[in-house]
Amino acid sequence: MVSRLEFYRHDLDVADSFAQKAFNRLRLDEIPPVPQNFEVWYVYYANVNPKLRNDINTILLEQDKITENDCQDLYEKYLNHGHDRETFEKAGDQIMSTLQDMADLMSNVHGTTSDFTGTLQNTTSKLTDASTPADIMSLVKVITNETEKMIEHNKVLEGRLTHSSEIMGDLKKDMERIRREAVTDGLTGLANRKAFDDQIGRSCREAKRSKDIFSLIIIDIDHFKAFNDKYGHQIGDQVLRLVALTLVDEVKGQDMAARYGGEEFCIILPSTTKDDAKHVAENLRRAVERKEVINRSTGDNLGQITISLGVAEYLMEDTPEELIRRADRALYKSKDDGRNRITVASVPTEIPAEKPVM
């Protein structure tokens, strides 16, 4: 595995050029040059992570600049692996140490058991030849002493096994925590983009196999950028969490709610038609519309927020990308039609044929 240092090993002049470009970009987009934001743009200009670079280029095709929220998403998606790697390496070392300890214990047990068995066999054979009570008592004393040693050894063994079991239990908890963090958006607590991508792929494969249906809802917070610019990123984060909590309250069962990126969210609804999905979307739209944003530091009421939604039902020929594209087009139609509304994606047979260009 390439180390983080090797990943960024450049000559001084080259590194300085990438750094200057990164700082200039952050200044141009009015993004604080904190390490995470700087690293995103350094990696972009150094072109050492093609996927991150492609994501940034895609975002720039849709909007004028990369926002601080975009930087956070990109950092979490592509660059924030140091803590996990350190934890995994530590866990690996502890596992190897514990396994070695267990192996030593088993070897010791084997040796101790063999010695005890040999002593019993030797004493038993001598009992046959014992002719006096004193001889018998002497042999019984030997057996008693060896048994006591074996009992004491077993107590020590039990303690070490208990300790090893506790270590393995703690490691299991750490690995489970890392697994949860790897698929959870840190800001909202929803599933993150990686978890969504994995699930939408599984849902498409399962639907194709079982001939079942499911639907996808894509949600965008209306005028979020203007709201974020006006009140600041802390209030913007509060709005994102507010919408996320609303999704959690309204979405039940096996449905999956995820933060898709920035101010966009997605919901996967298993065994759900587009009509039923539209009903779910309407409940969400109304629930968000009823919320009011309160500035926690001042108590000021900053007003209501609304969301626009696009709904698409899975078609048997759909790839995950095609399903997302249809839902996304429906979302943008909702935005073009005035926002705070729902659009259901048309299936191909419902799309009117384009007139030929004369």
N, C-alpha and C positions, 0 to 999 in steps of 0.2 A: 504494500500500500504506500502511495506517495505521501510523505509527511507534509504537514501544513507549511513548514519552512521551505521545503523543496518546491512546493506548489507556487510560492511567490518569490523564488530565487531569481532575481534579475540584476543586471549590472546597474551601478549607481545612476548613470545618466538615463537609462531606460526606465528604471523604477521612478526616478524623479519626474520624468515625462508623464507616466501614468498617474502619479500622485497629483501633479498639477492639473491634469485634465479632470480628475475626479473632484478636486476642490472647486475648480471653475464651474463644473456642472452643478454641484451642490449649491454654490452661490447663485448661479443663474436660476435654479428652480426654487430658491429660498428654502432649502432643506438644511437643518442643523448638521454640521460636519462631525457628528458623533461617530465613533469607530464603526458601528454596524452600517450606517449609511455610506461612510467613506469606503468601506470594504466592497459594498455592492458595486460602486462605480469604478473602483480600482480594478476589480475582477472583470468588469465590462470592457474597460479600455485595454487591459492586459490580454483579453480574449483567452483566458485559461479555463473558462467554463462556458462552452457553447450553448448549453441549454438556458443558462441565465441570460446570456447575450440575446438569444432568440426571443425570450420572454420580454425583455426590455424593448427590443425592436418592435414586437407585436403591439405592446402597450402604446408606444410612440406613434404607431399608425392610427390609433384610435383617439389619442389625446395629445395635447401640446407638450406635456412634460410628465415626468415621473414624480409622484407625490411621496410624502414621507411614509404614508401607509403602504404604498407600493414597495418602497424600500424595505419596510419591515417584513412584508410578505415574501419578498425575494430573498431576504437574508434568512428567514426561518426555513424557506423551502430548499435553498441551495447551500447555505454557508454555516448554519448554526449546528455543527455536528461535534464540536470539541468536547462539550460536557458529556454527551452520550458516548463518544469514543473513550474518554477517560474512564467513565463508569464501566463500560464493557471490558476495558483492559483490566481494571481493578477486579471486576467480577471474575474474569478469566484466571487471574493470578490466584484469587481466593479458592476458586473451584479446583485448580491444579494442586494447590497446597492441601486442601481438604481431602482430595482423592489420594494424594501421597500419604497423608496421615492415616487414612482408612486402610491403605495397602499395608503400611507398617503395622497397624493394629492387627490386621488379619494374619500377617506373618508371625507376630508375637503370640497371638492366640494359638496358632498352629503349633508353635514351639512349646508353649506352656502346656497345652493339652497333651502333646506327645510325652512330655516329661511326666506329667501327672499319671497318664495311662501306664507308662513304663514303671513308675513307682508302685502303682496298684498291682500290676502283674507280678512284679518282683516280690512284693510283700505277701501276696496271696500264695505264691509258691513256697515261701518260707513258713507261712502258717501251717502248711501241710506237715512240715517237718518239726514244728514246735512241740517240745515235750514237757515244758513246765509252764505254769501260770505266768511266771515272770517273763518268759520268752513271748508268750502271747500278748501280755500287756505292753511289752516293748514295741511289738509290731503294730498293735492298735494305736499306740502313741504316734508312731511314724505316719500311719494313715491319717490320724486326726490332724497332725501338724500340716501335712501336705494338703489336706482338704481345706484347712483354714487359709493356707496360702492361696489356694485356688479361688476361694470365696473372696479374699481381699483383692486378688488380681481382677476378678470379674467386676467388683465394685469400681475399680479404677477404669476398667474398660467401658463400663456403662456410663461413667461420667464423661469420658472422652467421646463416646458415641453421641451422647446427648448434646455435647458442645458442638460437634460436627453437624448434627441435625439442625441445631439453632442457626449455625452459619449458613447452611444451605437454605433454610427457611427465609433468612434475611436476604440472601441473594435472589431468591425467587420473587420476593416483594420488590426488590430494586429493579429486576428485569421487567416485571409487570408494570411498574411505574414508568419505566422508559418506553415500554411498548405503548402505553396509553398516551404519553407525551408526544410520541412520534406521529400519532394520528389525530392529535387534538390541537386546535387553534388556541394559541396562548391567550389571546385577548378575549375571545368570546366563549371559550369552553366548548364550542361545537366541533364536529369533525373538521379536519383541515382539508386542504386541496388534495393532498396525497391520498387520504382516506376516501375522499369522494371519487377520485379517479379510479381507485381500486374497486370501489363498490359499483360504480356505473358499468365498469367492464364486466364484473360478475353478474350484475343484473341483466345485461344484454345477453350474455352467454346462457344464463338460466332460462330467460324468456324464449330464446331461440330453441333451446332444447325441449322445454315443456309446453311450448306454444301458448304460454301465459302472457298477460299484458302487464305493463306498469307505466307510470307516467312520471314526468320530470317537471318541476317548477323551478324557474330561475327568477330571482328577486333582486331588484336594484332600489336602493334608497334614493328617493327623488331629491334633486338639488343638494346632494350631500357635500359636494366640493365647496359650493358657496356657503353652506352652513358651517363646514369645517374651517374655511378661510375666515369667516366672520367671527366665530366664537373660539377658535383655537382647537388644537388637536385633542386636548383632554376632553372637551365637550364632544368632539367628534367620536372619540373612543367610547364615551358614555352612550352616544346614539347607537353605535354598532352593538354594544352590549344590550341595550334596550331591545333592539330588533331581535337579537339572538335569543333573549329570554322569552320574547313573544313567540318565536318559532318553537321553542322547547315546550311552552305551555299549550300550544295549539296542535302540535304534531305528536301523534301517539303510536303505540305498537311498534311494528317493524320499520316504520318510516324513518328515513335518515335525513337529518338536517345538517348542512355543512356550510362553512364559509368558503366561498369560491375564490375570493380575492378582493381586496379593497372593500367597497361597499356592496358587493354582490354576494348573494347566498343561493344555495340550491337545496331542493328537497326531492328525494327519491321516494316514490309512493308505490310499493309493490302491489300487484293485483288490483290496480286502480285505473279506471277508464279516464279519458280526458274530461268527461263531464263531471265525474266525481272529483277529479283533481281540481277542476275549476271551482267547485264548491269549497274545497279546502283552501284554495287560493283566496277566495272571497272572504272566508272567515279570517284569514291572516290579514288581508288588506284592511278589514274593518277593525280588527284588534289593534293594529299598529296606528290606525287613524285616531283611535280613542286615546292613545298615549300622549302625554305631555312631557316635554323635556325641561327639567328643572336644573338650573345651575347650582350644584351642591355647595359651592363655596359662598354664593351670595343669596341663594334662595329664589333668584329671579326665574320667572316662568318664561322660557324661550320659545314657547309655542309648540305646535304639533309637527309631526313628520308624517310623510306618506311614502308608500312604496308602489312601484310598478312591477307587474308580474307577467311572465310568459309561461305558457303551459304547452307541453308536447307529450303525446302518447307514443310509446314505442311501436315501431313498425318492424316486421320481421326482417326487412332488408337493411335496417338501420345498423350502423356502427355507433359506438359511443359518441364519436365526433359528430356524426350526422344528427343524432338525437339532440345533442347539446346545441348544434348549430340551428336547428329548427326552433328549439325553445328560446334561444337567444334572439332570433329574428322576431319571434312573437313578443318578446320583452321590448325590443326596440320599437316595435309598432305601438305598444302601449305608451311608450315615452313620446313617440311622435304624435300620438293622438291626444296628448294633453296630460299624461302621467296619472298616477293614483287610479289605475285601472288594470284590467286583466285582458290578455289576448290569448286565444287558443290557437296553436299552430295548425295550419291547414295540412291535410295529407296531400300527397302528390296529385291524386285524382280530383282534388278540390281546387287546385291551382289553375287558373285560366291560362290557356296557351297564349304565348306572346305573339303579337302581330309581327309578321315579317317586315324587316326594314326595306323600304322601297328605294 
